[in-house]
Amino acid sequence: MTRRALLGAFAATTVVAAPTYSNAFGLLRGAGDIRRIKMYNGRTGESMDTIYWIEGQYLKDALNEVNHFMRDWRNNQVTNIDTRTVDIMAASHNLLDTTEPFMLISGYRSPETNAMLRARSSGVAKNSRHLKGEAADLRLKSRSVNQMFRAASACAAGGVGRYTSSNFVHMDCGPVRAWGS
């Protein structure tokens, strides 16, 4: 095999393996042909590292794992987590270029849990996207809140809240907007 043929084969492989940057929502900068989500839940001690999408198809069993993992840990209620939120989380994680899993602070919240949290804090929305399975509050030890905020904002795909004093970032699949300091 000539050097030219070898370089040509390498170039063709590189183009085929290059990440795709689109889906119906137009957000997946950096997500690629395989989408993976890695998380740890400090409240339950559970870890998850799963490929949930391959070449245009969501994997039902993997999404069920995500739904269970992101359940309301206070009462074990499970809901379907919006795949757009999972995509935002995965794309943000890829942009942060780390192997550390996200620490899940809050995923789905039942109405009872949301009401209890609202009674304790003015920062909890009455109609929170957490109630619909459309939001996640996340943390990384190896990245700052500002770095995570910038990565999620770069996806231009939903709401991104910066909670520096509590050391987490909120990501949701609602309208594009940003808040916090």
N, C-alpha and C positions, 0 to 999 in steps of 0.2 A: 504494500500500500504506500502510495506516495505521500509526502508531507502535505501537499495541496489537498488530496482526498481526505486525509485525516482531519485537517483543519475544516474542510467543508462539512464532514460528518459532525464534528464538534459544534460548528455554528448551527447546523440544523437541529441538533439536540438542544442547544441553548434556547433557540426560538420556541421549540415545542414545550420546553420545561418552564418558560417564562410565565410569571403570574398573570392571570387575567384580572382585570380591574373593573368588572362590571357584573351586575345582576339587575333584576328588575328595579331595585332601589338605587342603583348606581353608586354604591358606597364602598366597595371592597378594594380599596387601595392596599395592596400588599397581602391579600388573603390567599391568592393562588388557586390552583386547581384542586387542592385538598385543603379543607378548612378544619382546623383543630382548635379545641379549647382546653386550657389547663387551668384548674382552679383548686383551691384548698379552702375548707370551711373551718375556721378556728372554733366555732361554736359546737360543731358536731364531730370535729376531728376527721372528717371525710376528705378524700382527695379524688379528683377526677382528671383524667387526661384522655380525651377521646377525639377521634376524627368523626365529625358529624356531617360532612358534605364531601362528596367526591364527584368531580367532573360534571357539575350541574344538577346533582341529586342530593337532597337531604336524606340522611340515613335515619329511619324511624326509630330503631332501637337506641341509637346514640342520642336522638332528641328526647326519648323517654328518660334516658340517664340524666340529661341536662335538666329536664323538668323535675325529676326527683331530687337532684342535687340542690337545685335552687328553690326548693320548697320552703314554706314557712316553718322553720325549725321549731317554733314555739308550740305548734299544734299538729305538725306533720301534714298540713294540707298542701296538696300538689295542684298546680295548674299548668297549662301549656305555656311555656315561655315563648314569646314572639321570636321567630327566627331572625328577624331584622336586628333585634337586640343582641342575639348571640353573634351575628355577623359583625356588628359594630365592635363588640368585645374582642372577637378574634382578629379583626383587622387592626384594632388599636394595639393589641398585644404584639402582633407582627411588626408594626411600626416601631415599637419600643425595643425590639431586638434583644429580648431576654428569654432565657429558658425558665426563669422563675414563674411559677403559676400565680395567677391572680389570687388574692385572698378575697373571698366573697364575704362582704359585710352584711348585705341585704339583697335578696332576690325577690321572689314573690312574697307578698304580705296579704294575709287574710284581712277582711274588714275588721275583725276583732283586734288583731295585732296592730293594724294601722291606727285604730281609735286609741288604743293604749299608748302608742308612741306619740300621737298628737297631744294627748293629755300631759305628757312629760316634756314635750319640746315644741316650740313654735316653728321649728324648721321642717316639720312633717306636713306635707300637703294633704288636705282632706280628700281630694280625688287623685291621689298619687298614682303614677303609672306602675308602681310596684303592685297595686291592687289588680292590675290587668295582666301581669306577667310581662310587662314591657320595659322593665328597668332593672338595673343592677348597681349596687354601690360596691366599689372595688378598691383594693390597695395593693401596692407592691413595695417590698422593703428596699429593692434595688433601684427604684425610680421615685422621683419626687412627685408630689401632687401636680405641680406645674408641668412636668414632663408627660404625665399620664393625660392631663387635661389637653395639652397640645396635640397629642397623638389622637385622642378621641375626636377633638375638634377638626383635625385634618381629614377625617372621614366624611365630614359635612353631611351627616346622615341622621341626626337626631339631637336630643338635648344632652348637654354636657354641663355638669355642675362641679365646681371646684370647692371642696370643703377642707381647706388647708389646716384649720385648727383641729379638725377631727381626723385628718390624714386619710382622706378617701376621695374618690371621684365617682360621681353619678353618671351613668350612661343610659340613655333610653332611645327608643325608636320613634319618638314623637316628632313634632316640628323642629327644624333646626333652630337652636337657640343656645345661649350660654349664660351662666351666672356664677357668682361666687368670687371669692378672692383668696 
